[in-house]
Amino acid sequence: MSLIRWFIGKLILFLNLITLPKPLLRKKIDQDRIDKKTKNLTIYQFEACPFCVKVRRFLRKNSLKINLKDAKNNKNFKSELVNEGGKHKVPCLKIEKINSKTKWLYESTEIIKFLKKEFKISN
């Protein structure tokens, strides 16, 4: 079973690589404004998880520079996800708000929905 999972993971990564979307180009001032807003966001993910790939493709397509943490291969990141977020499930978006409680958002569709609303993305 682990061999099949490994093969499917590599296939997902290969297909992602050959079909990467082109990043959106913005004016520097607009991109700088967005980059400033993304500094309080972190995505916990596994490299070959298809739902994580879906979120990373969305980030690339919309030029959103969000810190990615590998919660599968890095024990510290896994520990952060479990201890602070409450569960070892990816993808997970950590939203750190100033003067407010940190929010943990699971599910690729919900993460993309949040990012579309936060950054006014219509695609």
C-alpha positions as CSV (number, residue, x, y, z in Angstrom):
1,M,0.0,0.0,0.0
2,S,2.8,2.4,0.8
3,L,4.4,1.8,-2.6
4,I,1.1,2.7,-4.3
5,R,0.7,5.8,-2.2
6,W,4.4,6.8,-3.0
7,F,3.8,6.3,-6.7
8,I,0.5,8.3,-6.8
9,G,2.2,11.1,-4.8
10,K,5.0,11.2,-7.3
11,L,2.5,11.2,-10.2
12,I,0.6,14.1,-8.6
13,L,3.8,16.1,-8.2
14,F,4.9,15.4,-11.8
15,L,1.5,16.4,-13.3
16,N,1.5,19.5,-11.2
17,L,5.0,20.4,-12.4
18,I,4.2,20.0,-16.1
19,T,0.9,22.0,-15.8
20,L,1.9,24.8,-13.4
21,P,-0.2,27.9,-13.8
22,K,1.5,31.2,-14.7
23,P,1.6,33.6,-11.8
24,L,-0.5,36.7,-12.0
25,L,1.6,39.9,-12.7
26,R,0.6,43.0,-10.8
27,K,2.0,46.5,-10.4
28,K,4.8,46.5,-7.8
29,I,2.9,48.7,-5.4
30,D,-0.2,46.3,-5.6
31,Q,2.0,43.2,-5.1
32,D,3.8,44.8,-2.2
33,R,0.4,45.6,-0.5
34,I,-0.7,42.0,-0.9
35,D,2.7,40.6,0.3
36,K,2.3,42.7,3.4
37,K,-1.1,41.1,4.1
38,T,0.1,37.6,3.5
39,K,2.8,37.9,6.2
40,N,0.4,36.8,8.8
41,L,-0.7,33.7,6.9
42,T,0.9,30.2,7.0
43,I,-0.1,27.0,5.2
44,Y,0.6,23.7,6.8
45,Q,0.8,21.1,4.1
46,F,2.2,17.8,2.7
47,E,4.1,18.0,-0.5
48,A,2.2,15.3,-2.4
49,C,-1.3,15.7,-0.9
50,P,-3.7,16.5,-3.8
51,F,-5.6,19.0,-1.8
52,C,-2.4,20.8,-0.8
53,V,-1.4,20.9,-4.4
54,K,-4.7,22.5,-5.2
55,V,-4.1,25.2,-2.7
56,R,-0.4,25.8,-3.8
57,R,-1.6,26.0,-7.5
58,F,-4.1,28.7,-6.4
59,L,-1.4,30.6,-4.5
60,R,0.9,30.5,-7.6
61,K,-1.8,31.5,-10.0
62,N,-2.7,34.5,-7.9
63,S,0.8,35.4,-6.8
64,L,0.1,35.0,-3.1
65,K,3.3,34.6,-1.2
66,I,2.2,32.6,1.8
67,N,4.7,30.7,4.1
68,L,4.4,27.0,3.6
69,K,5.3,24.5,6.4
70,D,5.7,20.8,5.7
71,A,3.8,19.1,8.5
72,K,4.7,15.6,7.4
73,N,8.5,15.8,7.3
74,N,9.1,18.4,10.0
75,K,8.3,17.4,13.5
76,N,8.3,20.9,14.8
77,F,5.7,22.0,12.2
78,K,3.6,18.9,12.8
79,S,3.7,19.7,16.5
80,E,2.6,23.3,15.9
81,L,-0.3,22.1,13.8
82,V,-1.5,19.5,16.3
83,N,-0.9,21.5,19.5
84,E,-2.1,24.9,18.3
85,G,-4.5,24.0,15.5
86,G,-6.0,21.0,17.2
87,K,-5.5,18.3,14.6
88,H,-3.0,16.8,12.2
89,K,-4.9,17.5,9.0
90,V,-3.8,19.4,5.9
91,P,-4.0,21.7,4.2
92,C,-4.5,24.1,7.1
93,L,-4.3,27.9,6.9
94,K,-3.1,29.6,10.1
95,I,-4.4,33.2,10.2
96,E,-2.6,35.3,12.8
97,K,-4.5,38.4,13.6
98,I,-3.0,41.3,15.6
99,N,-5.0,41.9,18.8
100,S,-7.1,38.9,18.1
101,K,-7.1,35.1,18.4
102,T,-5.3,33.0,15.8
103,K,-7.7,31.2,13.5
104,W,-7.0,27.8,11.9
105,L,-8.8,27.0,8.7
106,Y,-8.9,23.5,7.3
107,E,-10.2,22.2,3.9
108,S,-8.7,23.3,0.6
109,T,-12.0,24.7,-0.7
110,E,-12.5,26.8,2.5
111,I,-9.0,28.1,2.4
112,I,-9.3,29.1,-1.3
113,K,-12.7,30.7,-0.5
114,F,-11.2,32.7,2.4
115,L,-8.2,33.8,0.2
116,K,-10.5,34.9,-2.7
117,K,-12.6,37.0,-0.3
118,E,-9.5,38.4,1.6
119,F,-7.7,39.4,-1.6
120,K,-10.7,40.2,-3.7
121,I,-9.9,37.5,-6.3
122,S,-12.7,36.6,-8.7
123,N,-11.3,33.6,-10.6
